[in-house]
Each structure stands twice: as C-alpha cells, then as structure tokens.
C-alpha cells in the first residue's frame, strides 16, 4: 500500500511531539515530586524541633515522662497540638478542596496528615532506648534531641518513608499528576491539529506540482500552478511555471521552425521536380542550361541545410565555445580587406573608424569572425548600389559598442523586431538570387549572446539599417 507524504509527515511530527510531551510530563512530575519532597522534609524537621521544644517545657514542669507513659492520649494530644502550630493547613491541601457530606475536605485531609506524622514520632531516653514507640516504624530515622538546661534529657525519633508513602504527598502528587495528564492531553490534541495543518501546508503545494508534471508529460504547457507559501515551495512553483512557459514557447517555435523549413525547402524541391518532369516528358531538353538551373537549386538547398546546421550548433554555443584573447581591431581590419573587392564590385564604399576597437575580448575568434562575415555578406546583398557602409565604435567602462550603418534601403519598424528570428527575411530580401537563407542574423544573435553581449537592429540616421553590437572586453589592446 502506498503511504502518502502527508501521512508520513503527520506521523513523524506526532511521534516527535509525543516523545516531547511524555518527556515534559515525566520531567514535570519528577521535578514537582523533588520540590515537594524537600518541602515535606523541611516541614517535618521544623515540626519535630517544635515538638522537642514543647516536650522540654513539659519535662521542666513534670520532671519525668511518666504522664505520657501512663496515658498515651496525653502524648498524642501534645504532639498533635504542636504539629497544628507548625504545619498550616494551606500547605497540605488547597482551599478549594471539595466538600463531602458537609465536611470540609481540607480539614479531613489535614487531620489525616497530622495523624500520619504524629504516628511516626517515638520518644527515646537519653541513651536512645524507647520510652514511647511510634505507631508506624521504618528502617530510616531522623533524630532530634530534647534539651533541658542545656543538657540532653531525651530524643525524638521520626520514622522516615519515601515521599510516595506519605499521606500529604499522596494528595499533592495525585493533584499534580492529574493536572499534568490533562495538560498533556490538551497539548497533544493541539499539537496534532497543528501538525496536520503544517503537514498539509507542505504537501498541498507538492501535490499541485506533481499534478503539473503529469500535465507537462501530456504536453499541456498552458498550465499555471498557484502557490502562495512565501517559501522555497513558492519559488519551486514559480520556477515550474517558468519552465512550462518556456516549453510552450519552445513548442510554438518548434512548430514554426518545421513549417519554415518546409516552406524554404519546398520551393527548390518543386523547381527540381518540375525540371525533371519536364525532361522526362520531353518538354525540356537535358542541356547545359538545364544542368545549370538544376545546380543552382541544389546549391540553394545545400546552403540552406548548412545554415540550419550552423544555427543548431550555435544554439548550444554558450556551453562549448573556445575561450581565447581576440583582438577586435585586427579581426575587423582583416575581414574588411577580404571583402574589399566584393564591396567595390557592388558599388559600396566603406567608412570605418576603428580606433575604439583596439581592445581584447575573451571569446571564440572563429565565431566572432562569423558574426562580422554575416554582417558584411548582408551588406553586399542588401545595400542598394551605389551605397555606403559606416562602421563606428565607442567604448564605455568595460564594453565595446559597434555600429554598422548602411545607406539603405532600410526596413520597416515592424520588420526590425523580426530580423533576428529564424528564417525571417524582409520583403526586400525575397529575391532568391541575392537573398540569404534567413538564419544569418539568428546565428549572430546566438554567438553574441554566448559571449555575454547584445546585438540588435535600429533605424540608422544614415537612411538605412543599423546593426548594434555590445561586447564586454577584458583589456585594452597593447
């Protein structure tokens, strides 16, 4: 049988509480017993001293103990009278003791205690021989000398018993034990209710999260778990909701990704199919022109597949790119030299102020070069000839800011927000001969993000588009 976490927590709490309550009850009982035991022994010692003093006066008047020997009632009365003076009734029983048969229970208990104490007192001569023996005897005694004119004339002997065997203690300890029992029972009930509530407050959010995981397993990513506990469980629920939200976004992107790939591949595949069907049906001849057309479509498919592969690689770039010192100034100047002929052939003039780029960045030189290459490729493809490309740079505290401005044509504000989406191409780049695959800027974003930087697009005051790159640098170039 499956044992729920709620039951485990509840039983664990109850077990701990029960042990604590029993320990508290036991310690309270024995502490009360010890305190009351000391009190009783002190009161009995005081009572014994008072009786000894009274018997000294008796001996002074009678010069013997014969009166006690002849009449034990006189002995008993004398002892009781002195005990009454020594032991107030409030010390023995409470004032609120119940009445039975119209007789005050306090008085009955008090008289019983006095009878018990007086019955344990013996009178001994100076040599500790018994003159009047106690009604109740034991193996343990307390002695008190009776003195007259500074000399010991006799001894009082009190038989001592364990505290549980004393009548006064019996009433007191019974009351204490009853009170402790009730306190323990009430405390245990209250603690049990509190334990159940506490256990429930812990397991209820866990149960919600458990149900949520089942929904996630069923690909129901729209769920939201509401936990208001102001603790780690609430943090866990919020993180769970964030995971569900990210999974939902990922699923949407994945579906869109598959649709976009299908769309991008459909066009060249349709052309290839049409060409082959035309050749097969004799409508078209398998000549050099047809071969060139087929090669262009295969090349387009190959380029798209390579770009998609590169994009998937850079998706995990943050975890596996190579760290090294990269000289941004040297990297930019090298690629501007490589692209000089391409840019010139398309009528694009480059104006570059690279003084601020003389910094060292910790990163992957191959991937950062890939970003520059993609931006320059886009410039060759999309800047209207004749046109211009301006590269500007500035430094903040520990950040290099690069701006690639072009003379146009620009893109709409709506298109700017989508430029870094996968497979997105603006209307101006739909031409299959000049347009790219639509993943170049998405790759750039992955690489820059992996280097703890930022990349975004904005409208350029030069009339076209501006690609902004912010990269943290480690030191100035030597």
C-alpha positions in Angstrom: 0.0 0.0 0.0 1.3 3.4 -0.9 2.0 5.6 2.1 1.4 9.3 1.2 3.9 12.0 2.2 1.1 13.8 4.2 0.7 10.7 6.4 4.5 10.3 6.8 5.0 13.9 7.8 2.0 13.8 10.1 3.1 10.6 11.8 6.7 11.9 12.1 5.5 15.1 13.7 3.1 13.3 16.0 5.9 10.9 17.1 8.3 13.8 17.9 5.5 15.7 19.7 4.5 12.6 21.7 8.1 12.0 22.8 8.4 15.6 23.8 5.1 15.6 25.6 6.0 12.4 27.5 9.4 13.8 28.3 7.9 17.1 29.5 5.2 15.3 31.6 7.8 13.0 33.2 10.2 15.8 33.9 7.4 18.0 35.3 6.2 15.1 37.6 9.6 14.3 38.9 10.5 17.9 39.3 7.3 18.5 41.3 8.0 15.4 43.3 11.5 16.5 44.2 10.4 20.0 45.2 7.6 18.8 47.3 9.8 16.1 48.9 12.2 18.8 50.0 9.3 20.9 51.3 7.9 18.0 53.3 11.2 17.0 54.9 11.8 20.6 55.8 8.4 21.0 57.3 8.7 17.7 59.2 12.1 18.8 60.6 10.6 22.1 61.7 7.7 20.3 63.3 10.0 17.9 65.1 12.0 20.8 66.5 8.8 22.5 67.7 7.6 19.3 69.4 11.0 18.8 71.0 10.9 22.3 72.4 7.4 21.8 73.8 8.4 18.5 75.4 11.3 20.3 77.1 8.8 22.6 78.8 6.7 19.5 79.7 9.7 17.9 81.4 10.5 21.1 83.2 7.0 21.1 84.8 6.8 17.3 85.4 10.4 16.3 85.8 9.6 12.9 84.1 7.8 11.3 81.1 5.6 9.2 83.4 2.5 11.1 82.4 2.9 10.1 78.8 3.7 6.6 79.7 0.6 6.3 81.9 -1.8 8.0 79.4 -0.9 7.8 75.7 -3.7 10.2 74.9 -1.8 13.0 76.6 1.2 12.2 74.4 -0.9 12.1 71.3 -2.7 15.4 72.2 0.6 17.2 73.0 2.2 16.1 69.7 -0.9 17.0 67.6 -1.2 20.5 69.2 2.3 21.4 68.3 2.1 20.0 64.8 -1.0 22.1 64.2 1.0 25.2 65.1 3.9 24.2 62.8 2.0 22.9 59.6 -0.6 25.4 58.3 -3.5 23.7 56.5 -2.8 25.6 53.3 0.5 23.8 52.9 -1.2 20.5 52.9 -4.4 20.8 50.9 -5.9 23.6 48.8 -8.6 25.9 50.0 -10.7 24.8 47.0 -10.8 21.2 48.1 -14.3 19.7 47.6 -16.8 19.1 50.5 -18.1 15.6 51.2 -21.1 15.1 53.5 -21.0 18.8 54.5 -17.5 18.3 56.0 -14.7 20.4 54.6 -12.3 18.1 52.7 -9.4 20.3 53.6 -9.9 19.7 57.3 -10.2 15.9 56.8 -7.0 15.7 54.7 -5.2 18.0 57.2 -6.2 15.9 60.2 -5.2 12.7 58.3 -1.8 14.2 57.6 -1.3 15.2 61.3 -2.3 11.7 62.3 0.2 10.2 59.9 3.0 12.4 61.1 2.3 12.0 64.8 2.1 8.2 64.4 5.7 8.2 63.1 7.2 10.0 66.2 8.8 8.0 69.0 10.1 9.2 72.4 13.5 7.8 73.4 15.5 8.3 76.6 19.0 9.9 76.7 20.5 6.5 75.7 18.0 6.2 72.8 16.0 3.5 74.4 12.3 3.5 73.5 10.0 5.2 76.0 7.0 5.6 73.8 7.2 3.8 70.5 5.7 5.2 67.2 2.6 3.5 65.7 4.4 3.3 62.4 8.0 2.3 62.1 10.6 2.2 59.3 14.3 1.4 58.8 15.2 5.1 58.4 15.1 7.7 61.1 15.6 11.4 61.9 16.6 12.2 65.5 16.0 15.4 67.4 17.5 16.0 70.9 15.2 17.2 73.8 17.3 19.5 76.0 16.7 20.9 79.4 19.1 23.4 80.9 21.5 22.8 78.1 21.6 19.0 78.6 20.1 16.2 76.5 17.4 14.6 78.5 15.7 12.5 75.8 15.4 12.1 72.0 12.6 12.3 69.4 12.8 9.8 66.6 10.9 10.3 63.3 10.4 7.4 61.1 11.2 8.5 57.5 9.5 7.0 54.5 9.8 7.5 50.7 7.8 10.6 49.6 5.2 8.4 47.8 4.3 6.7 51.0 3.4 9.9 52.9 -0.2 10.9 53.1 0.5 14.6 52.4 2.5 13.7 49.4 -0.2 11.3 48.1 -2.8 14.1 47.9 -0.4 16.6 46.4 1.2 14.3 43.8 -2.2 12.9 42.7 -3.4 16.5 42.0 -0.2 17.3 40.2 -0.4 14.1 38.1 -4.0 14.8 37.1 -3.1 18.3 36.1 -0.1 17.1 34.1 -2.2 14.4 32.4 -4.8 17.0 31.3 -2.2 19.5 30.1 -0.5 16.7 28.2 -3.7 15.5 26.6 -4.8 19.1 25.6 -1.3 19.8 24.4 -1.2 16.6 22.3 -4.5 17.4 20.7 -3.5 20.9 19.9 -0.1 19.8 18.6 -1.8 17.1 16.4 -4.1 19.7 14.8 -1.1 22.0 14.2 0.9 19.1 12.9 -1.8 18.1 10.4 -2.2 21.7 9.2 1.6 22.1 8.9 1.9 18.8 7.0 -0.9 19.7 4.8 0.6 23.1 4.0 3.7 21.3 2.9 2.2 18.5 0.9 -0.6 20.5 -0.8 1.8 22.6 -3.0 3.9 19.5 -3.7 0.7 17.7 -4.9 -0.1 20.7 -7.2 3.4 20.5 -8.7 3.0 16.7 -9.0 -0.2 17.1 -11.0 1.5 19.8 -13.0 4.3 17.4 -14.0 1.7 15.0 -15.3 0.2 17.7 -17.4 3.6 18.6 -18.7 4.2 15.0 -19.6 0.9 15.2 -21.6 2.3 18.3 -23.4 -0.2 20.6 -21.7 2.2 23.5 -21.4 -0.5 26.2 -20.8 -1.0 25.2 -17.1 -0.2 27.6 -14.2 0.4 26.5 -10.6 -0.6 29.0 -7.9 1.2 28.5 -4.6 1.3 31.3 -2.0 3.5 30.0 0.8 6.3 32.6 0.7 9.0 30.0 0.9 11.0 27.6 -1.2 7.8 25.8 -2.3 6.5 29.0 -3.9 9.9 29.5 -5.6 9.7 26.0 -6.9 6.2 26.6 -8.2 7.2 29.8 -9.9 10.2 28.1 -11.5 7.9 25.3 -12.6 5.6 27.9 -14.2 8.5 29.4 -16.0 9.6 26.0 -17.3 6.0 25.4 -18.5 6.0 28.8 -20.2 9.4 28.2 -21.9 8.3 24.7 -23.0 5.2 26.3 -24.5 7.2 28.9 -26.4 9.7 26.2 -27.5 6.8 24.1 -28.8 5.4 27.0 -30.7 8.9 27.9 -32.1 9.5 24.2 -33.0 6.2 24.0 -35.0 7.0 27.3 -36.7 10.6 26.1 -37.3 9.3 23.0 -39.0 6.8 25.0 -41.1 9.5 27.5 -42.1 12.0 24.8 -43.1 9.3 23.0 -45.1 8.5 26.3 -46.8 12.1 27.0 -47.6 12.8 23.6 -48.9 9.5 23.3 -50.9 10.5 26.0 -53.5 13.8 24.5 -54.7 12.4 21.0 -54.5 9.4 22.0 -56.5 11.7 23.5 -59.1 13.8 20.4 -59.2 10.8 18.2 -59.6 9.4 20.4 -62.3 12.7 20.3 -64.2 13.0 16.5 -64.0 9.3 16.0 -65.1 9.8 18.4 -68.0 12.9 16.4 -69.1 11.0 13.1 -68.6 8.0 14.3 -70.6 10.3 15.7 -73.4 9.1 19.2 -72.8 12.6 20.4 -71.9 16.0 19.2 -73.1 18.7 18.0 -70.8 21.2 20.6 -72.0 23.8 22.9 -70.3 21.1 25.5 -69.4 19.0 22.8 -67.7 22.1 21.5 -65.8 23.0 25.0 -64.7 19.4 25.6 -63.4 19.5 22.2 -61.5 22.9 23.0 -60.0 21.6 26.4 -58.7 18.7 24.7 -57.0 20.9 22.0 -55.4 23.3 24.8 -54.3 20.4 26.7 -52.7 19.3 23.6 -50.8 22.9 22.8 -49.7 23.4 26.4 -48.5 20.1 26.3 -46.6 21.0 22.9 -44.9 24.4 24.2 -44.0 23.0 27.4 -42.5 20.4 25.4 -40.5 23.2 23.1 -39.2 25.2 26.2 -38.2 22.3 27.7 -36.4 21.7 24.4 -34.4 25.4 24.4 -33.4 25.3 28.0 -32.2 22.2 27.3 -30.2 24.4 25.5 -27.7 27.5 27.7 -28.3 27.3 29.2 -24.8 28.4 25.9 -23.3 31.2 24.8 -25.7 32.8 27.8 -27.4 36.6 28.2 -27.2 37.9 30.9 -24.9 40.9 32.9 -26.1 42.0 36.5 -26.3 40.5 38.1 -29.5 41.9 41.3 -31.0 38.8 43.0 -32.4 40.7 45.7 -34.3 42.8 43.1 -36.1 39.7 40.9 -36.8 37.7 43.8 -38.3 40.6 45.1 -40.5 41.3 41.6 -41.8 37.7 41.0 -42.9 37.3 44.4 -44.4 40.4 43.7 -46.5 38.9 40.3 -47.6 35.6 41.9 -48.6 37.1 45.0 -50.2 36.7 43.6 -53.7 33.1 42.3 -53.2 32.1 45.7 -51.7 33.7 47.6 -54.5 32.2 45.5 -57.2 28.7 46.2 -55.8 29.4 49.9 -55.6 29.6 50.1 -51.8 32.1 52.5 -50.1 33.2 51.7 -46.6 33.9 54.4 -43.9 35.5 52.8 -40.8 36.6 54.4 -37.6 38.1 51.5 -35.7 40.3 53.4 -33.2 37.9 52.4 -30.3 38.1 48.8 -31.3 41.6 48.4 -30.1 40.5 46.1 -27.2 40.9 42.4 -26.3 37.7 40.3 -25.9 37.7 36.9 -24.3 35.9 34.6 -26.7 35.9 32.4 -29.7 37.7 34.1 -32.6 36.1 31.8 -35.2 32.6 32.6 -34.0 33.2 36.3 -33.7 34.6 36.3 -37.2 31.4 34.5 -38.3 29.4 37.5 -37.0 31.5 40.0 -38.9 31.3 37.8 -42.1 27.5 37.5 -41.9 27.0 41.3 -41.4 29.3 42.1 -44.4 27.5 39.4 -46.5 24.2 41.1 -45.7 25.7 44.5 -46.7 26.8 43.1 -50.1 23.4 41.6 -50.6 21.0 44.3 -49.5 22.7 47.8 -49.7 21.5 49.5 -52.8 24.3 50.3 -55.3 25.8 52.8 -55.2 25.8 52.9 -51.4 27.8 53.3 -48.2 28.7 51.3 -45.1 29.8 53.1 -42.0 31.4 51.3 -39.1 31.6 53.2 -35.9 32.9 52.2 -32.5 33.0 53.6 -29.0 33.9 52.3 -25.5 32.2 52.5 -22.2 33.6 51.3 -18.9 34.2 47.6 -19.9 32.1 47.4 -23.1 32.8 47.8 -26.8 29.9 49.2 -28.8 30.0 48.6 -32.6 27.5 50.1 -35.1 27.2 49.1 -38.7 25.2 51.8 -40.6 24.2 51.5 -44.2 22.7 53.9 -46.7 19.6 51.8 -47.4 17.2 50.8 -48.3 16.0 50.4 -44.8 13.3 48.2 -43.3 10.1 49.0 -41.5 9.8 49.3 -37.8 7.8 46.1 -37.7 10.4 44.2 -39.6 13.2 45.4 -37.4 11.8 43.5 -34.4 11.8 40.2 -36.5 15.2 40.5 -38.2 16.8 38.1 -35.7 14.1 35.5 -35.9 15.0 32.2 -37.6 14.2 32.0 -41.4 12.9 35.6 -41.4 13.6 37.7 -44.5 12.2 41.1 -45.2 10.4 41.8 -48.4 13.5 43.4 -49.8 15.4 40.1 -49.5 12.9 37.8 -51.1 14.9 37.6 -54.3 16.3 34.0 -54.4 19.4 35.1 -56.3 20.5 37.7 -53.8 18.6 36.9 -50.6 20.1 34.7 -47.9 18.5 31.8 -46.0 17.2 34.0 -43.3 19.3 32.5 -40.5 22.4 34.6 -40.6 21.3 37.2 -38.0 19.8 34.5 -35.8 23.3 32.8 -35.8 24.8 36.2 -35.0 22.5 36.6 -32.0 23.4 33.2 -30.7 27.1 33.9 -30.9 26.9 37.4 -29.3 24.7 36.1 -26.5 27.1 33.3 -25.8 29.8 36.0 -25.4 27.7 37.8 -22.7 26.9 40.6 -25.2 24.0 42.1 -27.0 23.0 42.5 -30.7 20.0 44.4 -32.0 18.8 46.4 -35.0 17.6 50.0 -35.2 16.8 52.6 -37.8 20.0 54.4 -39.0 20.3 58.2 -39.2 22.2 57.5 -42.4 19.0 56.4 -44.1 19.2 52.6 -43.9 19.6 50.0 -41.2 21.9 49.9 -38.2 23.2 46.7 -36.6 24.4 47.4 -33.0 26.8 45.0 -31.1 27.8 45.4 -27.5 30.6 43.2 -26.3 32.4 43.2 -22.9 36.1 43.4 -23.2 38.9 42.4 -20.8 41.6 44.9 -21.6 43.0 47.5 -24.0 45.0 46.4 -27.0 48.7 46.8 -26.4 
